[in-house]
Amino acid sequence: MIPSTTGRVTRNTDAEINLRIYQEMLERLGYYQEHPEDIDARLAELNDEWDVERTLEANASTLALSGILLSFVYGRKPLYLSAAVATFLLQHAIQGWCPPLPILRRLGFRTASEIETERNVLKLLRGDFDQLSRYNDLDAALRLLQSPAERQSLH
C-alpha cells in the first residue's frame, strides 16, 4: 500500500527522531510564547527553511547530474550513480523512505507539514486566528493544527 503524502516521511522515521523534532519545536514555541516580539523574525526563518523533501530532491539531482557529467570523462560506470540515485528517489516517492532519509531526519530536516505546524502555532500565538483564540494552550493548539498523520506518528 502506498502511504499518504503528508504522513509517509514521519511514518518511515524512527519514533525517537520524530519525538525529538517535535520536542524541539515545542521548546521553540515555548520561547516565542514568552517573547511574542520575536515571532515575525521566526516566521521569516520558517519561510526559508528547506524541508526534507526539497533537500532530498536537491541532493538527488546533484548526484544524478554528477554521474552524467562524470560519464563523459570516465565512461559508463558513473552512470550507475545516476541510476542508483534515480531508484532511491523513485522509492521515496512511492514508499516515503530512501537510504538518505534517516540521516536527514537525524540532522533535523523536517517535513513541510511539521514546518507548517510551527508556522500556524506562531500565527496563533501572534493572534492571527481570532476565531481560535480560546486555544491559548500550546498543546491544544498543536493538536488542533496538526494533521492526523503527524498526531499518529508521535504516539
RAGI-V99470 format. One record per residue. OMEGA is omega in whole degrees, 0 to 359 (NA if undefined). Layout:
OMEGA
OMEGA
This chain:
180
181
179
181
186
185
190
181
180
178
181
178
177
183
179
180
175
181
179
179
179
181
177
177
178
178
178
181
176
177
183
173
178
183
184
179
181
185
182
179
179
177
177
177
180
178
182
183
176
175
185
180
180
179
177
181
180
180
180
179
179
180
179
178
177
178
179
180
180
180
177
181
189
180
188
186
179
178
175
176
179
180
180
180
178
178
178
181
176
178
179
180
183
187
185
178
170
186
180
186
180
179
181
179
177
178
175
177
185
175
176
179
177
178
180
176
178
180
181
179
177
178
176
179
180
178
182
184
183
181
179
187
179
179
180
176
184
182
179
179
179
179
181
189
180
174
177
180
178
180
181
183
181
182
NA
